[in-house]
Amino acid sequence: MIRMFQLLKNNKLNILILLTVVLTFFVFSYHPLDADEGVVINGAGKMLQGQRLYQDFFEYLAPGSFLFIFVILKFFGMTYYAVKIGAILLLLLGFYFLYQLTKSLELTKKIYILFILWWLYLLSFTAALINHNVFSTITVILAFYWLWRFIYQQARRDLLLASSFSGLTIYFLQSKGLMIILAFLVIMYFFLPREDKMKKILLFLLPIIALSILSILFFGFQQFTNLLLVSSDYLLMNKVSYIFWLMAIFICCLIGFYSWWHEHNRSRNIILMLVILQFFLLLSIFNRPDFNHLVINIWPLLLIFIYYSNNYLTNKSQQVNFLISFLIVACILQGVNNFNIYHYQDRFKIIDNIVGSEQIFAHPFLPGLYFDLGKDNPYFTSVPETIQGNAYFLQNNYQTLIDQQPGFVITNYELVRKFNYQKNIIDDYIAANYQVKTKVGSLEIWERK
């Protein structure tokens, strides 16, 4: 222990690394009730009870997130913080491989930490950490790292690892996985030597095909057919402006053009690869390019910006002082953000006191509430886009609501307005058979008449 403190005392960089890890746990310590992580945790909990994904219950998410959280719940118990810590450790693993990647850009460790802090800080304002978007981003980082190694070292193991993590990305988010595979094929076409190029591309595709077949064998074709149905409705419901998405595309193309004509050092190829990767990552969020999805997928562009700004922080003392100042400001601002979220958590305690031992129905989108309140979730699906996209899902949830007749219904209509949510037979049933008992922030608690 004494030796560790001496090491930290004598090396400011180690202090920054430690503070970064601590900050990671701090900024993701919140627990939103109306985020995708509720879908993932509830789905994993149902799998733990023996239910089959896409058959006994349906969520439009790919199976990877459910399987990852299922393993955590299986070995560490049904606790939220076990899941949260597992997700944070996965994120830190992604940070480590990003650091390995930055060696090719000849960035100093301090400049790399600056990049991580900026991305971490932006990530902290997204909806939640425990979701398919973040998990798939980590697999993309791992896949890109091994592909980069293969292009420079031509080791078959690296190619197989790149292919495997690309295939795993499909398990977490199908659209991103497909875009990443296309991106990697483009990168391999332009950056691999001509000798045996097609043979290496085919070898890259083999593990992806094998993982896809395994997914179909275990989860069936329904995961893809229903996803296409939901995705089309999701695109129609999108009310987000494309201006920032188009700006990111433009900047990406501009940097690619600049690097192609002006960069002549060893970093040029890796920058061009990052540009190609960024372009396809942006295509993968075309159906909803809001702030959250942009931030999660913008890391290649941030890394390039940090590379080009590397010359502005040449003095080591300036680098350390700047990073420490950034940490202090980030902690203050994030503390305000977390305070607001903890205030939101107070609403959960109020809800718990009101509903007591009664069963609930959370609608249209509060899937995490079942897990938090320790309530059973017998409903077939929990995402309003899914319900609107399939009459069977809507009727299934409606019939379950009639059969269950829960004592309380908790609604959050304010959240789904941005999805152009259209009220349906479930909403009509709630209005006819329940009355609003109280409001807790944006949530309405309905009691049976």
N, C-alpha and C positions, 0 to 999 in steps of 0.2 A: 504493500500500500504506500509506504514512504517513498519507494523507488518510483511509483507511478506519479506521485505528486512532484517529485524532483524532475521527472521527465516533462511534465506539463509546465513546470516553472521555467525550465530551460528552453522550451520550444513553443513559441507563440502559435505556430501552425497547429500543433496538437491541441492547444486550447480551442482554437477555432473549429477544429474537427469535432471535438467533444461538445462545444456549444451548438454546432449544427445538428448533431444527433439529438441533443436535449430539445432544441427548438422544433425539430421534426415531431417529437412526441407532444410538445406543447400545442403546436398549431393544429394538430389533428386530435386533440383531446375532446372536441365537442361531439355531440350525438344528436343529429337532426332527426326529427320524427317523420319528415315527409320527403325522404330521399330514396334513391335506388338501393341503398344498403339495406333498407327494410325488406325489399323484394328478395334480395340475395339471402339474407339471414333466415327469413321465413321459409324460403324454398329449401335451404339446407336443413332447416329444422324438420320440414315435412319428409325429406329424404331420410332423415335420422329415424323417423317413425315408420319407415318402410314404404312410403309412397313413391311412386315412379314419376319422374319428371316427364312432362309432355303427355302423360297418359292419365294418371290419377289427378294431376294438377298441371296447369300450364302457365308459364311465364315466357315472354318473348325473348328473354335473354338467352345467350348461348350457355351450354352446360358447365363450362370451365369454372365460372365464379361459384356456382353451387357446389361443385365437387371440392374446390379449395376450402370453402367455409365448412363444408360437411366434415372434412378431415379434422379441422381445428375443433369443431364442436364434439366430434367423436372422441378425441383424445384429451381435450382440456375442459370439457363440460359446456353446458348451455349458458355461457356468460358472455356478455357483450364485449367486455374488455379483453378477453382472450382473442376474440375475433379481431378487435381493433389492433392489438399488439402484433398479431400475425400479419395484418395488412401493412403496418408500418415497417416491420422487418423486411417484407417483400419490397417495399419502396426503397429502403436503404440498400438492399441488394442491387436494385437498379442504379442507384447513385454510384455504387462501387464500380459497376461495369461501365458507366459513363466516364468515370475517372480513368479507367484503363483506356477508354477510347480517346480521351483528350491528350494522351501522350503523343499520338500521331500528329496533333495540332501544335505540339510544342508549347502548350500552355503551362504556366507555373501552377503549382498546387493552390496558391492563394487565389489566382484568377479563376481556377476551376471551382473553388468554394464559392466565389462570387456568383458564378453561373447557377450553382445548386441553390444558393440562397434566394436568388431572384425567382427561379422556377418554383421552389418550395413555397415562397411567399405568395406567388400567384395561385398555386394549387390550393393553398389554405382557404381561399375564398370560393372554391368550387363546392358543389352540393355535398359531397361526401367522399371519403377515401375508399370505403368498402364497396366498390362497384366495378362493373365490367370494363368501363373506360380506362380506369387506372390500372387494373390488372393486365389488360391487353397492352397497355403502354409499356409495362415492365417487360413483357415477353418480346415486344418489338425491339426494345433496347438490347436485350440479350441476343436476339436473332441478328440484329445489325452488327453488333460487336463481333460475333463469330463469322459473319460474312466478310467483314473488313479484314479480319485475320486471315481468312482463306484466300482472299484476293492477293494479299501480300506474301503469304507463306505457302500457299497451295497445299495445305495439309488436309487430307480427306476428312479427318475427324472434325475439323472446323466447319467444313461444308455440311456435314451431317447434323452438327449441332445447330447451325444456322437454319437448316431445313426443319429440324424438329421444333425449334422455338417459333418458326413461322407457322407451322401446323398447329401448335398450341395456341397461337394468337386467334386462329379460327374458333377454337374451343371457348375463348373468352368473348370475342366479338367478331361475328362472321364477316361483316362488311369490311372491317379494318384488316382482318386476316387476308381477305382476297386482294385488297389494295396493296398490302405489304408484299405479298407474293409477286404481284405485277411489278412493283418497284424494284424488288430484288432481281427479277428477270431482266429488267432494263439495265440495272447496274452491272449484272454479270455480262450482258451482251456487250456493253461498251468498255468495261474495265478488265475483263479476263483476256489473257493472251489467246490468239487464234487457235493454238494447238489444243485439240480435244475440247473445244469450248462447248459444243453441243452435248458431248458425253457428260460433262460436268453439270450442265443445266438439267439433263435428264436425271442424273444422280441426286441433284437438289430436289427434284419433284417427287422422288420415290417416297421418302418418309412422310411428306405432306399427303400424298395419296393414301398411304397406309393409315395415317391418323384419321383421315376423313372417313375411310371405310369403317374403322373402329367406332367412330362417332355414330355412324348410321346403324351399325350392329347393336349398339347399346341403347341408343335413343330414338332410332327410327327416322324416317324421312319427314315426320311431322314438324321437327324442329326447323326445317328449312321451308316447307310449304307455308306454315303459319307465319314464319318470319317475313316471307315475301308479302303476305297479305297485310300484316301489321305495318310493315315498313312503308307500303304504298299509302296507307291511311295516315301514318305518321308524317309523311312528306306533305300531304294535303293539309294537315293540321298545323304545319309549321308557320308561325307568325313572326319569325326572327328575320331581321334585315340581313342581307347578304353583303353589305358594304364592307365590313371588317374582314370577312372571308375573302372577298375579291381583292382587298388591299394586301392581305397575306399572300395570296397567289401572285399578285404583281411583284411584291417585294422578293418573293422566292425566285421568280424568273429573272428579276433584275440582278440579284446576287449571283445567280448561276451564270448569267452573261458576263458580269464583271469578273468573276473568278476565272472563267474560261479564257478571257483575253488578257488579264493583268496578272494573275497568279502564276508564278513559274517555279515555286519551291515545292518541297515534298508534301505540303499541306493541300495543294490544289486538288488532287484527286479525292481526298476525304471530304473536302468542302463540297465538291460537285456531287459526291454520293449523298451527302446530307441534304443537299438541295433537291435531288431526285426523291429521296425518302420523304422530305417535307411536303413536296408537291402531292404525292400519293396519300399522305396522312390527311392533308386538307381535303382531298377528294373523298376520303372515307367519312367525313362529317358533313357532307353536302346536305343530307336530309335535315340536319339541325346544327348550323354553325353558330351557336350562341357562345357567350363568354366562357362558360364552363368547358365546353368541348374544345374550343380553341386553345385554352390555357393548357389543358391536359396533353394536347397533341402538338404544341408549338415548340417543344424542346430542341429540335434540330436548328430552327431559326435562331433561338436564343443562344445556342452554342456558337453559331456562326458570328452573331453580333459580339459575343464575348471575345471571340478570336480576333476580330478586327479592332476591338477596343483595347486589346492587350498592350499596345504601345503607349497608351495614355497613363498607365500605372506601372512605371518601370522601377520606381524606387520602392524597395521592400518595406520600408517604414510606412510609406504612403499606402501601400496595399493593405497592411495589417490594420492601420488606423481607420481606413475606409471601411474595411470589413467589420471591424468592431462597432463602428458608428452605425453601420447598416443593421447589425444585430440588435442594437439598443432601440433604434427607431422601429424595426419590425416587431420586436417584443411589445413595445408600447401600443402600436396600432393593432396588433393581433390580440393583445389583451383586451382592448375595447371590443373587438369583434367577438371574442370568446365570452365576454361578459354578457353581451346581447344574447348569445346562444344559450348560456347558462340560465339567463332570465327566461328564455324559451323553455328550458328544461323544467322550470318551476311550474309551467302549465301542465306538464306530465303528472306531477304530484297532485295537482288539483283534480285532474281527470281521474286518477287512481282513487282518490278519496270519494269522488262522486259515484263511480260505477261499482266500486266494491267487488263483490263476487259475481256480479251479473256478467253474462256474455255480451259481447259488443259486435257491431259491424262497422268497420272503418271504411269510409267512402268519400270521394272517389279514389283518393290516393293517400293513404296513411298506413302502409303495410307494416312499418316498424312498430306500430302501436300494439299489435298482438304479442310480439315477443317481449316488449317492455312491460306490459301489464300481466304477462304470464297467462294469456288467454289462448284458447284453441282457435285456429283459423281454418274453418271447414270449406272456405270458398275456393272455387276452381281456379280463379285468377285474381290478381290484385291491381293490375295496371289499366287505367281507363282507356288508353289507346287500344289495348288488346280487346277490351269489351266492345268498343265501338266498331272494331274491325271485324268482329265475328259474331253473328247472331246466336250461335250455339253457346259461346262463352257468356254472353249477356243473359240468355235464358237460364243457363246453369246457375249463375250467381243469384239470379232473381228467385229461382225455385228454392235454392238453399236458404236464402233470406226468409222466405215464407215458412219453410219447414223449421228453421231455427227459432224464429221470432225472438231475437235478442232483446234484452231489457233496454239497451241503449244503442243508439247510432251516433257515430262521431263523424262529422263531415268537414271537409276542407275545400270548399268550392273556389276560394280565392286563388289557390295554387294552380288549378287546372284551367283557369280562364285563358292563360297564355297558349294553351293547346286547342283553343276553340272548341272546348268540351260542349257537347250537346246533351241536354238532360234526356233521360230515357225512362223506361218502365220502373227501374229501381228507384229513381228519384221521385217518381209519382207515388210509388208505394210508401216511401218514407214520409212524404208530405201528408198522405192520407192517414197513416197509422201512428205517426209520432209527432211530438210537439217539442219545440226548442225549450230546453230547461235552463240553459245558461250558455254564455259564450266565454271562451278562454282564448284571448287573442283572436286569431283568424279562424279558430276552430269553433264549431257549433256542436253542442251536446244535446242530442234529441232523446227524449224519454217516451216510452210507449204510452199512448193515450189510455 
